[in-house]
Amino acid sequence: MLFELPNTKINIQNSAQYTVRPAGYDDERGVIPDFKVAPTYLDFINGYDKVLNYTYWLIDENITN
């Protein structure tokens, strides 16, 4: 599935395929994030994108986990 984000016009590709791990099982956990960022209600109200800003910070600091 390919679509364009309305504001940035960035093209995004999303898989609609079910995939099983190489070991042949599904542990039903999905993808575990390397970094957890929890936006607050005030972030939302104030239009602050905590996830995007955290991502910029990771890039600026050259943090790769």
PDBQT receptor file of N, H, CA, C and O in Angstrom, charges set to zero:
ATOM      1  N   MET A   1       0.847  -1.163   0.000  1.00  0.00    +0.000 N 
ATOM      2  CA  MET A   1       0.000   0.000   0.000  1.00  0.00    +0.000 C 
ATOM      3  C   MET A   1       0.898   1.233   0.000  1.00  0.00    +0.000 C 
ATOM      4  O   MET A   1       1.771   1.368   0.857  1.00  0.00    +0.000 OA
ATOM      5  N   LEU A   2       0.689   2.114  -0.940  1.00  0.00    +0.000 N 
ATOM      6  H   LEU A   2      -0.021   2.004  -1.636  1.00  0.00    +0.000 HD
ATOM      7  CA  LEU A   2       1.480   3.331  -1.062  1.00  0.00    +0.000 C 
ATOM      8  C   LEU A   2       0.538   4.524  -0.959  1.00  0.00    +0.000 C 
ATOM      9  O   LEU A   2      -0.485   4.576  -1.642  1.00  0.00    +0.000 OA
ATOM     10  N   PHE A   3       0.888   5.486  -0.099  1.00  0.00    +0.000 N 
ATOM     11  H   PHE A   3       1.718   5.444   0.456  1.00  0.00    +0.000 HD
ATOM     12  CA  PHE A   3       0.064   6.688  -0.009  1.00  0.00    +0.000 C 
ATOM     13  C   PHE A   3       0.939   7.883   0.333  1.00  0.00    +0.000 C 
ATOM     14  O   PHE A   3       2.087   7.721   0.746  1.00  0.00    +0.000 OA
ATOM     15  N   GLU A   4       0.403   9.064   0.163  1.00  0.00    +0.000 N 
ATOM     16  H   GLU A   4      -0.530   9.196  -0.172  1.00  0.00    +0.000 HD
ATOM     17  CA  GLU A   4       1.118  10.312   0.397  1.00  0.00    +0.000 C 
ATOM     18  C   GLU A   4       0.543  11.013   1.619  1.00  0.00    +0.000 C 
ATOM     19  O   GLU A   4      -0.673  11.147   1.754  1.00  0.00    +0.000 OA
ATOM     20  N   LEU A   5       1.432  11.463   2.512  1.00  0.00    +0.000 N 
ATOM     21  H   LEU A   5       2.420  11.355   2.402  1.00  0.00    +0.000 HD
ATOM     22  CA  LEU A   5       0.976  12.211   3.673  1.00  0.00    +0.000 C 
ATOM     23  C   LEU A   5       0.470  13.573   3.217  1.00  0.00    +0.000 C 
ATOM     24  O   LEU A   5       1.110  14.225   2.392  1.00  0.00    +0.000 OA
ATOM     25  N   PRO A   6      -0.677  14.013   3.745  1.00  0.00    +0.000 N 
ATOM     26  CA  PRO A   6      -1.315  15.218   3.224  1.00  0.00    +0.000 C 
ATOM     27  C   PRO A   6      -0.540  16.516   3.460  1.00  0.00    +0.000 C 
ATOM     28  O   PRO A   6      -0.571  17.403   2.606  1.00  0.00    +0.000 OA
ATOM     29  N   ASN A   7       0.149  16.653   4.590  1.00  0.00    +0.000 N 
ATOM     30  H   ASN A   7       0.173  15.933   5.284  1.00  0.00    +0.000 HD
ATOM     31  CA  ASN A   7       0.832  17.909   4.897  1.00  0.00    +0.000 C 
ATOM     32  C   ASN A   7       2.238  17.986   4.308  1.00  0.00    +0.000 C 
ATOM     33  O   ASN A   7       2.618  19.002   3.727  1.00  0.00    +0.000 OA
ATOM     34  N   THR A   8       3.001  16.918   4.459  1.00  0.00    +0.000 N 
ATOM     35  H   THR A   8       2.692  16.092   4.931  1.00  0.00    +0.000 HD
ATOM     36  CA  THR A   8       4.400  16.948   4.030  1.00  0.00    +0.000 C 
ATOM     37  C   THR A   8       4.599  16.425   2.620  1.00  0.00    +0.000 C 
ATOM     38  O   THR A   8       5.657  16.622   2.023  1.00  0.00    +0.000 OA
ATOM     39  N   LYS A   9       3.588  15.761   2.090  1.00  0.00    +0.000 N 
ATOM     40  H   LYS A   9       2.728  15.601   2.575  1.00  0.00    +0.000 HD
ATOM     41  CA  LYS A   9       3.647  15.148   0.753  1.00  0.00    +0.000 C 
ATOM     42  C   LYS A   9       4.691  14.024   0.677  1.00  0.00    +0.000 C 
ATOM     43  O   LYS A   9       5.118  13.645  -0.414  1.00  0.00    +0.000 OA
ATOM     44  N   ILE A  10       5.100  13.496   1.833  1.00  0.00    +0.000 N 
ATOM     45  H   ILE A  10       4.754  13.804   2.719  1.00  0.00    +0.000 HD
ATOM     46  CA  ILE A  10       6.037  12.376   1.871  1.00  0.00    +0.000 C 
ATOM     47  C   ILE A  10       5.286  11.111   1.498  1.00  0.00    +0.000 C 
ATOM     48  O   ILE A  10       4.181  10.874   1.985  1.00  0.00    +0.000 OA
ATOM     49  N   ASN A  11       5.886  10.293   0.631  1.00  0.00    +0.000 N 
ATOM     50  H   ASN A  11       6.784  10.485   0.236  1.00  0.00    +0.000 HD
ATOM     51  CA  ASN A  11       5.291   9.017   0.245  1.00  0.00    +0.000 C 
ATOM     52  C   ASN A  11       5.616   7.960   1.286  1.00  0.00    +0.000 C 
ATOM     53  O   ASN A  11       6.765   7.810   1.701  1.00  0.00    +0.000 OA
ATOM     54  N   ILE A  12       4.602   7.237   1.699  1.00  0.00    +0.000 N 
ATOM     55  H   ILE A  12       3.668   7.358   1.362  1.00  0.00    +0.000 HD
ATOM     56  CA  ILE A  12       4.730   6.191   2.709  1.00  0.00    +0.000 C 
ATOM     57  C   ILE A  12       4.288   4.872   2.090  1.00  0.00    +0.000 C 
ATOM     58  O   ILE A  12       3.294   4.812   1.367  1.00  0.00    +0.000 OA
ATOM     59  N   GLN A  13       5.045   3.814   2.384  1.00  0.00    +0.000 N 
ATOM     60  H   GLN A  13       5.853   3.863   2.971  1.00  0.00    +0.000 HD
ATOM     61  CA  GLN A  13       4.660   2.489   1.919  1.00  0.00    +0.000 C 
ATOM     62  C   GLN A  13       4.401   1.622   3.134  1.00  0.00    +0.000 C 
ATOM     63  O   GLN A  13       5.211   1.578   4.060  1.00  0.00    +0.000 OA
ATOM     64  N   ASN A  14       3.279   0.938   3.131  1.00  0.00    +0.000 N 
ATOM     65  H   ASN A  14       2.621   0.973   2.379  1.00  0.00    +0.000 HD
ATOM     66  CA  ASN A  14       2.838   0.127   4.252  1.00  0.00    +0.000 C 
ATOM     67  C   ASN A  14       2.536  -1.277   3.765  1.00  0.00    +0.000 C 
ATOM     68  O   ASN A  14       1.898  -1.454   2.727  1.00  0.00    +0.000 OA
ATOM     69  N   SER A  15       2.984  -2.261   4.496  1.00  0.00    +0.000 N 
ATOM     70  H   SER A  15       3.503  -2.118   5.339  1.00  0.00    +0.000 HD
ATOM     71  CA  SER A  15       2.717  -3.644   4.124  1.00  0.00    +0.000 C 
ATOM     72  C   SER A  15       1.373  -4.087   4.698  1.00  0.00    +0.000 C 
ATOM     73  O   SER A  15       1.026  -3.748   5.829  1.00  0.00    +0.000 OA
ATOM     74  N   ALA A  16       0.642  -4.828   3.922  1.00  0.00    +0.000 N 
ATOM     75  H   ALA A  16       0.924  -5.103   3.003  1.00  0.00    +0.000 HD
ATOM     76  CA  ALA A  16      -0.622  -5.402   4.392  1.00  0.00    +0.000 C 
ATOM     77  C   ALA A  16      -0.489  -6.918   4.470  1.00  0.00    +0.000 C 
ATOM     78  O   ALA A  16      -1.492  -7.631   4.492  1.00  0.00    +0.000 OA
ATOM     79  N   GLN A  17       0.734  -7.403   4.510  1.00  0.00    +0.000 N 
ATOM     80  H   GLN A  17       1.548  -6.823   4.492  1.00  0.00    +0.000 HD
ATOM     81  CA  GLN A  17       1.008  -8.833   4.508  1.00  0.00    +0.000 C 
ATOM     82  C   GLN A  17       1.276  -9.320   5.926  1.00  0.00    +0.000 C 
ATOM     83  O   GLN A  17       1.949  -8.642   6.703  1.00  0.00    +0.000 OA
ATOM     84  N   TYR A  18       0.758 -10.481   6.260  1.00  0.00    +0.000 N 
ATOM     85  H   TYR A  18       0.212 -11.032   5.629  1.00  0.00    +0.000 HD
ATOM     86  CA  TYR A  18       1.029 -11.112   7.545  1.00  0.00    +0.000 C 
ATOM     87  C   TYR A  18       2.357 -11.850   7.433  1.00  0.00    +0.000 C 
ATOM     88  O   TYR A  18       2.564 -12.621   6.495  1.00  0.00    +0.000 OA
ATOM     89  N   THR A  19       3.255 -11.619   8.380  1.00  0.00    +0.000 N 
ATOM     90  H   THR A  19       3.087 -10.993   9.142  1.00  0.00    +0.000 HD
ATOM     91  CA  THR A  19       4.576 -12.226   8.326  1.00  0.00    +0.000 C 
ATOM     92  C   THR A  19       4.841 -13.011   9.599  1.00  0.00    +0.000 C 
ATOM     93  O   THR A  19       4.491 -12.576  10.696  1.00  0.00    +0.000 OA
ATOM     94  N   VAL A  20       5.461 -14.169   9.443  1.00  0.00    +0.000 N 
ATOM     95  H   VAL A  20       5.746 -14.523   8.552  1.00  0.00    +0.000 HD
ATOM     96  CA  VAL A  20       5.845 -15.012  10.571  1.00  0.00    +0.000 C 
ATOM     97  C   VAL A  20       7.351 -14.886  10.749  1.00  0.00    +0.000 C 
ATOM     98  O   VAL A  20       8.088 -14.760   9.771  1.00  0.00    +0.000 OA
ATOM     99  N   ARG A  21       7.804 -14.918  11.987  1.00  0.00    +0.000 N 
ATOM    100  H   ARG A  21       7.206 -15.020  12.782  1.00  0.00    +0.000 HD
ATOM    101  CA  ARG A  21       9.235 -14.799  12.278  1.00  0.00    +0.000 C 
ATOM    102  C   ARG A  21      10.033 -15.917  11.591  1.00  0.00    +0.000 C 
ATOM    103  O   ARG A  21       9.481 -16.972  11.279  1.00  0.00    +0.000 OA
ATOM    104  N   PRO A  22      11.334 -15.684  11.358  1.00  0.00    +0.000 N 
ATOM    105  CA  PRO A  22      12.158 -16.699  10.686  1.00  0.00    +0.000 C 
ATOM    106  C   PRO A  22      12.149 -18.053  11.385  1.00  0.00    +0.000 C 
ATOM    107  O   PRO A  22      12.323 -19.082  10.732  1.00  0.00    +0.000 OA
ATOM    108  N   ALA A  23      11.951 -18.070  12.698  1.00  0.00    +0.000 N 
ATOM    109  H   ALA A  23      11.810 -17.234  13.228  1.00  0.00    +0.000 HD
ATOM    110  CA  ALA A  23      11.915 -19.338  13.433  1.00  0.00    +0.000 C 
ATOM    111  C   ALA A  23      10.619 -20.102  13.180  1.00  0.00    +0.000 C 
ATOM    112  O   ALA A  23      10.489 -21.253  13.598  1.00  0.00    +0.000 OA
ATOM    113  N   GLY A  24       9.656 -19.472  12.497  1.00  0.00    +0.000 N 
ATOM    114  H   GLY A  24       9.762 -18.537  12.158  1.00  0.00    +0.000 HD
ATOM    115  CA  GLY A  24       8.430 -20.157  12.128  1.00  0.00    +0.000 C 
ATOM    116  C   GLY A  24       7.287 -20.028  13.110  1.00  0.00    +0.000 C 
ATOM    117  O   GLY A  24       6.327 -20.795  13.031  1.00  0.00    +0.000 OA
ATOM    118  N   TYR A  25       7.357 -19.084  14.032  1.00  0.00    +0.000 N 
ATOM    119  H   TYR A  25       8.136 -18.461  14.096  1.00  0.00    +0.000 HD
ATOM    120  CA  TYR A  25       6.262 -18.907  14.991  1.00  0.00    +0.000 C 
ATOM    121  C   TYR A  25       5.881 -17.436  15.102  1.00  0.00    +0.000 C 
ATOM    122  O   TYR A  25       6.634 -16.550  14.697  1.00  0.00    +0.000 OA
ATOM    123  N   ASP A  26       4.713 -17.199  15.651  1.00  0.00    +0.000 N 
ATOM    124  H   ASP A  26       4.101 -17.918  15.979  1.00  0.00    +0.000 HD
ATOM    125  CA  ASP A  26       4.221 -15.847  15.882  1.00  0.00    +0.000 C 
ATOM    126  C   ASP A  26       4.015 -15.677  17.381  1.00  0.00    +0.000 C 
ATOM    127  O   ASP A  26       3.130 -16.309  17.958  1.00  0.00    +0.000 OA
ATOM    128  N   ASP A  27       4.822 -14.830  18.019  1.00  0.00    +0.000 N 
ATOM    129  H   ASP A  27       5.541 -14.317  17.551  1.00  0.00    +0.000 HD
ATOM    130  CA  ASP A  27       4.696 -14.646  19.463  1.00  0.00    +0.000 C 
ATOM    131  C   ASP A  27       3.664 -13.584  19.827  1.00  0.00    +0.000 C 
ATOM    132  O   ASP A  27       3.488 -13.265  21.003  1.00  0.00    +0.000 OA
ATOM    133  N   GLU A  28       2.976 -13.031  18.814  1.00  0.00    +0.000 N 
ATOM    134  H   GLU A  28       3.120 -13.290  17.859  1.00  0.00    +0.000 HD
ATOM    135  CA  GLU A  28       1.895 -12.056  18.982  1.00  0.00    +0.000 C 
ATOM    136  C   GLU A  28       2.335 -10.790  19.716  1.00  0.00    +0.000 C 
ATOM    137  O   GLU A  28       1.504 -10.113  20.321  1.00  0.00    +0.000 OA
ATOM    138  N   ARG A  29       3.634 -10.457  19.672  1.00  0.00    +0.000 N 
ATOM    139  H   ARG A  29       4.309 -11.007  19.181  1.00  0.00    +0.000 HD
ATOM    140  CA  ARG A  29       4.131  -9.245  20.317  1.00  0.00    +0.000 C 
ATOM    141  C   ARG A  29       4.263  -8.098  19.337  1.00  0.00    +0.000 C 
ATOM    142  O   ARG A  29       4.266  -6.936  19.744  1.00  0.00    +0.000 OA
ATOM    143  N   GLY A  30       4.372  -8.398  18.070  1.00  0.00    +0.000 N 
ATOM    144  H   GLY A  30       4.370  -9.342  17.740  1.00  0.00    +0.000 HD
ATOM    145  CA  GLY A  30       4.576  -7.342  17.095  1.00  0.00    +0.000 C 
ATOM    146  C   GLY A  30       5.982  -6.782  17.183  1.00  0.00    +0.000 C 
ATOM    147  O   GLY A  30       6.884  -7.433  17.709  1.00  0.00    +0.000 OA
ATOM    148  N   VAL A  31       6.164  -5.601  16.679  1.00  0.00    +0.000 N 
ATOM    149  H   VAL A  31       5.431  -5.073  16.251  1.00  0.00    +0.000 HD
ATOM    150  CA  VAL A  31       7.466  -4.953  16.693  1.00  0.00    +0.000 C 
ATOM    151  C   VAL A  31       7.644  -4.228  18.025  1.00  0.00    +0.000 C 
ATOM    152  O   VAL A  31       6.787  -3.446  18.435  1.00  0.00    +0.000 OA
ATOM    153  N   ILE A  32       8.751  -4.491  18.686  1.00  0.00    +0.000 N 
ATOM    154  H   ILE A  32       9.447  -5.126  18.353  1.00  0.00    +0.000 HD
ATOM    155  CA  ILE A  32       9.051  -3.831  19.949  1.00  0.00    +0.000 C 
ATOM    156  C   ILE A  32       9.903  -2.600  19.633  1.00  0.00    +0.000 C 
ATOM    157  O   ILE A  32      10.964  -2.740  19.024  1.00  0.00    +0.000 OA
ATOM    158  N   PRO A  33       9.470  -1.398  20.030  1.00  0.00    +0.000 N 
ATOM    159  CA  PRO A  33      10.221  -0.184  19.693  1.00  0.00    +0.000 C 
ATOM    160  C   PRO A  33      11.562  -0.122  20.425  1.00  0.00    +0.000 C 
ATOM    161  O   PRO A  33      11.697  -0.612  21.546  1.00  0.00    +0.000 OA
ATOM    162  N   ASP A  34      12.539   0.485  19.774  1.00  0.00    +0.000 N 
ATOM    163  H   ASP A  34      12.430   0.883  18.863  1.00  0.00    +0.000 HD
ATOM    164  CA  ASP A  34      13.836   0.707  20.415  1.00  0.00    +0.000 C 
ATOM    165  C   ASP A  34      13.736   1.809  21.457  1.00  0.00    +0.000 C 
ATOM    166  O   ASP A  34      14.417   1.768  22.482  1.00  0.00    +0.000 OA
ATOM    167  N   PHE A  35      12.895   2.784  21.196  1.00  0.00    +0.000 N 
ATOM    168  H   PHE A  35      12.342   2.818  20.363  1.00  0.00    +0.000 HD
ATOM    169  CA  PHE A  35      12.719   3.915  22.103  1.00  0.00    +0.000 C 
ATOM    170  C   PHE A  35      11.230   4.139  22.312  1.00  0.00    +0.000 C 
ATOM    171  O   PHE A  35      10.451   4.129  21.359  1.00  0.00    +0.000 OA
ATOM    172  N   LYS A  36      10.839   4.342  23.568  1.00  0.00    +0.000 N 
ATOM    173  H   LYS A  36      11.472   4.350  24.342  1.00  0.00    +0.000 HD
ATOM    174  CA  LYS A  36       9.439   4.626  23.871  1.00  0.00    +0.000 C 
ATOM    175  C   LYS A  36       9.292   6.110  24.199  1.00  0.00    +0.000 C 
ATOM    176  O   LYS A  36       9.996   6.644  25.056  1.00  0.00    +0.000 OA
ATOM    177  N   VAL A  37       8.378   6.753  23.512  1.00  0.00    +0.000 N 
ATOM    178  H   VAL A  37       7.807   6.319  22.816  1.00  0.00    +0.000 HD
ATOM    179  CA  VAL A  37       8.097   8.171  23.733  1.00  0.00    +0.000 C 
ATOM    180  C   VAL A  37       6.608   8.286  24.026  1.00  0.00    +0.000 C 
ATOM    181  O   VAL A  37       5.777   7.821  23.246  1.00  0.00    +0.000 OA
ATOM    182  N   ALA A  38       6.274   8.904  25.148  1.00  0.00    +0.000 N 
ATOM    183  H   ALA A  38       6.949   9.282  25.782  1.00  0.00    +0.000 HD
ATOM    184  CA  ALA A  38       4.875   9.004  25.558  1.00  0.00    +0.000 C 
ATOM    185  C   ALA A  38       4.417  10.464  25.532  1.00  0.00    +0.000 C 
ATOM    186  O   ALA A  38       4.640  11.201  26.493  1.00  0.00    +0.000 OA
ATOM    187  N   PRO A  39       3.780  10.883  24.438  1.00  0.00    +0.000 N 
ATOM    188  CA  PRO A  39       3.247  12.249  24.393  1.00  0.00    +0.000 C 
ATOM    189  C   PRO A  39       2.164  12.433  25.449  1.00  0.00    +0.000 C 
ATOM    190  O   PRO A  39       1.426  11.500  25.766  1.00  0.00    +0.000 OA
ATOM    191  N   THR A  40       2.077  13.637  25.986  1.00  0.00    +0.000 N 
ATOM    192  H   THR A  40       2.677  14.395  25.729  1.00  0.00    +0.000 HD
ATOM    193  CA  THR A  40       1.057  13.944  26.985  1.00  0.00    +0.000 C 
ATOM    194  C   THR A  40      -0.123  14.648  26.321  1.00  0.00    +0.000 C 
ATOM    195  O   THR A  40      -0.052  15.058  25.162  1.00  0.00    +0.000 OA
ATOM    196  N   TYR A  41      -1.171  14.772  27.054  1.00  0.00    +0.000 N 
ATOM    197  H   TYR A  41      -1.229  14.439  27.995  1.00  0.00    +0.000 HD
ATOM    198  CA  TYR A  41      -2.343  15.492  26.570  1.00  0.00    +0.000 C 
ATOM    199  C   TYR A  41      -1.981  16.945  26.263  1.00  0.00    +0.000 C 
ATOM    200  O   TYR A  41      -2.449  17.507  25.272  1.00  0.00    +0.000 OA
ATOM    201  N   LEU A  42      -1.151  17.552  27.109  1.00  0.00    +0.000 N 
ATOM    202  H   LEU A  42      -0.771  17.096  27.913  1.00  0.00    +0.000 HD
ATOM    203  CA  LEU A  42      -0.735  18.936  26.887  1.00  0.00    +0.000 C 
ATOM    204  C   LEU A  42       0.102  19.069  25.616  1.00  0.00    +0.000 C 
ATOM    205  O   LEU A  42       0.009  20.077  24.916  1.00  0.00    +0.000 OA
ATOM    206  N   ASP A  43       0.917  18.059  25.315  1.00  0.00    +0.000 N 
ATOM    207  H   ASP A  43       0.992  17.240  25.884  1.00  0.00    +0.000 HD
ATOM    208  CA  ASP A  43       1.662  18.076  24.051  1.00  0.00    +0.000 C 
ATOM    209  C   ASP A  43       0.683  18.173  22.884  1.00  0.00    +0.000 C 
ATOM    210  O   ASP A  43       0.876  18.963  21.960  1.00  0.00    +0.000 OA
ATOM    211  N   PHE A  44      -0.358  17.367  22.940  1.00  0.00    +0.000 N 
ATOM    212  H   PHE A  44      -0.515  16.726  23.691  1.00  0.00    +0.000 HD
ATOM    213  CA  PHE A  44      -1.369  17.366  21.883  1.00  0.00    +0.000 C 
ATOM    214  C   PHE A  44      -2.077  18.715  21.789  1.00  0.00    +0.000 C 
ATOM    215  O   PHE A  44      -2.228  19.269  20.700  1.00  0.00    +0.000 OA
ATOM    216  N   ILE A  45      -2.506  19.236  22.925  1.00  0.00    +0.000 N 
ATOM    217  H   ILE A  45      -2.383  18.786  23.810  1.00  0.00    +0.000 HD
ATOM    218  CA  ILE A  45      -3.229  20.515  22.970  1.00  0.00    +0.000 C 
ATOM    219  C   ILE A  45      -2.360  21.656  22.432  1.00  0.00    +0.000 C 
ATOM    220  O   ILE A  45      -2.848  22.542  21.731  1.00  0.00    +0.000 OA
ATOM    221  N   ASN A  46      -1.061  21.622  22.770  1.00  0.00    +0.000 N 
ATOM    222  H   ASN A  46      -0.664  20.902  23.340  1.00  0.00    +0.000 HD
ATOM    223  CA  ASN A  46      -0.144  22.683  22.369  1.00  0.00    +0.000 C 
ATOM    224  C   ASN A  46       0.457  22.469  20.978  1.00  0.00    +0.000 C 
ATOM    225  O   ASN A  46       1.263  23.278  20.517  1.00  0.00    +0.000 OA
ATOM    226  N   GLY A  47       0.070  21.393  20.318  1.00  0.00    +0.000 N 
ATOM    227  H   GLY A  47      -0.584  20.736  20.693  1.00  0.00    +0.000 HD
ATOM    228  CA  GLY A  47       0.582  21.137  18.975  1.00  0.00    +0.000 C 
ATOM    229  C   GLY A  47       2.046  20.733  18.958  1.00  0.00    +0.000 C 
ATOM    230  O   GLY A  47       2.721  20.886  17.940  1.00  0.00    +0.000 OA
ATOM    231  N   TYR A  48       2.545  20.216  20.080  1.00  0.00    +0.000 N 
ATOM    232  H   TYR A  48       1.996  20.091  20.906  1.00  0.00    +0.000 HD
ATOM    233  CA  TYR A  48       3.938  19.802  20.186  1.00  0.00    +0.000 C 
ATOM    234  C   TYR A  48       4.054  18.330  19.808  1.00  0.00    +0.000 C 
ATOM    235  O   TYR A  48       3.442  17.473  20.445  1.00  0.00    +0.000 OA
ATOM    236  N   ASP A  49       4.833  18.036  18.780  1.00  0.00    +0.000 N 
ATOM    237  H   ASP A  49       5.331  18.732  18.262  1.00  0.00    +0.000 HD
ATOM    238  CA  ASP A  49       5.015  16.655  18.326  1.00  0.00    +0.000 C 
ATOM    239  C   ASP A  49       6.223  16.066  19.045  1.00  0.00    +0.000 C 
ATOM    240  O   ASP A  49       7.357  16.190  18.582  1.00  0.00    +0.000 OA
ATOM    241  N   LYS A  50       5.969  15.430  20.167  1.00  0.00    +0.000 N 
ATOM    242  H   LYS A  50       5.048  15.329  20.543  1.00  0.00    +0.000 HD
ATOM    243  CA  LYS A  50       7.034  14.899  21.011  1.00  0.00    +0.000 C 
ATOM    244  C   LYS A  50       7.820  13.791  20.301  1.00  0.00    +0.000 C 
ATOM    245  O   LYS A  50       9.040  13.704  20.440  1.00  0.00    +0.000 OA
ATOM    246  N   VAL A  51       7.126  12.959  19.553  1.00  0.00    +0.000 N 
ATOM    247  H   VAL A  51       6.135  13.030  19.440  1.00  0.00    +0.000 HD
ATOM    248  CA  VAL A  51       7.783  11.863  18.845  1.00  0.00    +0.000 C 
ATOM    249  C   VAL A  51       8.715  12.402  17.758  1.00  0.00    +0.000 C 
ATOM    250  O   VAL A  51       9.859  11.960  17.646  1.00  0.00    +0.000 OA
ATOM    251  N   LEU A  52       8.237  13.340  16.972  1.00  0.00    +0.000 N 
ATOM    252  H   LEU A  52       7.308  13.699  17.063  1.00  0.00    +0.000 HD
ATOM    253  CA  LEU A  52       9.061  13.915  15.914  1.00  0.00    +0.000 C 
ATOM    254  C   LEU A  52      10.264  14.644  16.500  1.00  0.00    +0.000 C 
ATOM    255  O   LEU A  52      11.376  14.498  15.991  1.00  0.00    +0.000 OA
ATOM    256  N   ASN A  53      10.067  15.420  17.554  1.00  0.00    +0.000 N 
ATOM    257  H   ASN A  53       9.164  15.538  17.968  1.00  0.00    +0.000 HD
ATOM    258  CA  ASN A  53      11.172  16.144  18.171  1.00  0.00    +0.000 C 
ATOM    259  C   ASN A  53      12.181  15.195  18.819  1.00  0.00    +0.000 C 
ATOM    260  O   ASN A  53      13.383  15.458  18.790  1.00  0.00    +0.000 OA
ATOM    261  N   TYR A  54      11.708  14.110  19.395  1.00  0.00    +0.000 N 
ATOM    262  H   TYR A  54      10.732  13.896  19.419  1.00  0.00    +0.000 HD
ATOM    263  CA  TYR A  54      12.613  13.100  19.957  1.00  0.00    +0.000 C 
ATOM    264  C   TYR A  54      13.425  12.458  18.836  1.00  0.00    +0.000 C 
ATOM    265  O   TYR A  54      14.617  12.195  18.999  1.00  0.00    +0.000 OA
ATOM    266  N   THR A  55      12.784  12.209  17.708  1.00  0.00    +0.000 N 
ATOM    267  H   THR A  55      11.816  12.423  17.576  1.00  0.00    +0.000 HD
ATOM    268  CA  THR A  55      13.479  11.646  16.556  1.00  0.00    +0.000 C 
ATOM    269  C   THR A  55      14.554  12.596  16.055  1.00  0.00    +0.000 C 
ATOM    270  O   THR A  55      15.670  12.166  15.766  1.00  0.00    +0.000 OA
ATOM    271  N   TYR A  56      14.237  13.878  15.947  1.00  0.00    +0.000 N 
ATOM    272  H   TYR A  56      13.330  14.227  16.181  1.00  0.00    +0.000 HD
ATOM    273  CA  TYR A  56      15.247  14.874  15.562  1.00  0.00    +0.000 C 
ATOM    274  C   TYR A  56      16.430  14.848  16.535  1.00  0.00    +0.000 C 
ATOM    275  O   TYR A  56      17.587  14.914  16.121  1.00  0.00    +0.000 OA
ATOM    276  N   TRP A  57      16.126  14.751  17.825  1.00  0.00    +0.000 N 
ATOM    277  H   TRP A  57      15.186  14.697  18.161  1.00  0.00    +0.000 HD
ATOM    278  CA  TRP A  57      17.174  14.713  18.840  1.00  0.00    +0.000 C 
ATOM    279  C   TRP A  57      18.064  13.488  18.647  1.00  0.00    +0.000 C 
ATOM    280  O   TRP A  57      19.288  13.592  18.718  1.00  0.00    +0.000 OA
ATOM    281  N   LEU A  58      17.452  12.324  18.402  1.00  0.00    +0.000 N 
ATOM    282  H   LEU A  58      16.458  12.239  18.345  1.00  0.00    +0.000 HD
ATOM    283  CA  LEU A  58      18.232  11.102  18.159  1.00  0.00    +0.000 C 
ATOM    284  C   LEU A  58      19.171  11.281  16.967  1.00  0.00    +0.000 C 
ATOM    285  O   LEU A  58      20.331  10.871  17.011  1.00  0.00    +0.000 OA
ATOM    286  N   ILE A  59      18.663  11.889  15.919  1.00  0.00    +0.000 N 
ATOM    287  H   ILE A  59      17.721  12.222  15.884  1.00  0.00    +0.000 HD
ATOM    288  CA  ILE A  59      19.471  12.120  14.713  1.00  0.00    +0.000 C 
ATOM    289  C   ILE A  59      20.599  13.097  15.015  1.00  0.00    +0.000 C 
ATOM    290  O   ILE A  59      21.751  12.849  14.656  1.00  0.00    +0.000 OA
ATOM    291  N   ASP A  60      20.275  14.197  15.668  1.00  0.00    +0.000 N 
ATOM    292  H   ASP A  60      19.340  14.399  15.959  1.00  0.00    +0.000 HD
ATOM    293  CA  ASP A  60      21.283  15.215  15.990  1.00  0.00    +0.000 C 
ATOM    294  C   ASP A  60      22.395  14.652  16.883  1.00  0.00    +0.000 C 
ATOM    295  O   ASP A  60      23.564  15.003  16.724  1.00  0.00    +0.000 OA
ATOM    296  N   GLU A  61      22.028  13.792  17.806  1.00  0.00    +0.000 N 
ATOM    297  H   GLU A  61      21.079  13.506  17.935  1.00  0.00    +0.000 HD
ATOM    298  CA  GLU A  61      23.007  13.214  18.742  1.00  0.00    +0.000 C 
ATOM    299  C   GLU A  61      23.660  11.954  18.199  1.00  0.00    +0.000 C 
ATOM    300  O   GLU A  61      24.527  11.366  18.846  1.00  0.00    +0.000 OA
ATOM    301  N   ASN A  62      23.235  11.534  16.987  1.00  0.00    +0.000 N 
ATOM    302  H   ASN A  62      22.531  12.011  16.461  1.00  0.00    +0.000 HD
ATOM    303  CA  ASN A  62      23.774  10.327  16.335  1.00  0.00    +0.000 C 
ATOM    304  C   ASN A  62      23.604   9.091  17.213  1.00  0.00    +0.000 C 
ATOM    305  O   ASN A  62      24.511   8.266  17.326  1.00  0.00    +0.000 OA
ATOM    306  N   ILE A  63      22.440   8.974  17.827  1.00  0.00    +0.000 N 
ATOM    307  H   ILE A  63      21.703   9.644  17.735  1.00  0.00    +0.000 HD
ATOM    308  CA  ILE A  63      22.136   7.838  18.703  1.00  0.00    +0.000 C 
ATOM    309  C   ILE A  63      21.501   6.739  17.850  1.00  0.00    +0.000 C 
ATOM    310  O   ILE A  63      20.511   6.964  17.155  1.00  0.00    +0.000 OA
ATOM    311  N   THR A  64      22.091   5.557  17.921  1.00  0.00    +0.000 N 
ATOM    312  H   THR A  64      22.896   5.375  18.486  1.00  0.00    +0.000 HD
ATOM    313  CA  THR A  64      21.580   4.441  17.110  1.00  0.00    +0.000 C 
ATOM    314  C   THR A  64      21.117   3.262  17.951  1.00  0.00    +0.000 C 
ATOM    315  O   THR A  64      20.710   2.240  17.399  1.00  0.00    +0.000 OA
ATOM    316  N   ASN A  65      21.167   3.379  19.251  1.00  0.00    +0.000 N 
ATOM    317  H   ASN A  65      21.497   4.209  19.700  1.00  0.00    +0.000 HD
ATOM    318  CA  ASN A  65      20.717   2.363  20.189  1.00  0.00    +0.000 C 
ATOM    319  C   ASN A  65      21.825   1.448  20.518  1.00  0.00    +0.000 C 
ATOM    320  O   ASN A  65      21.644   0.515  21.301  1.00  0.00    +0.000 OA
TER     321      ASN A  65
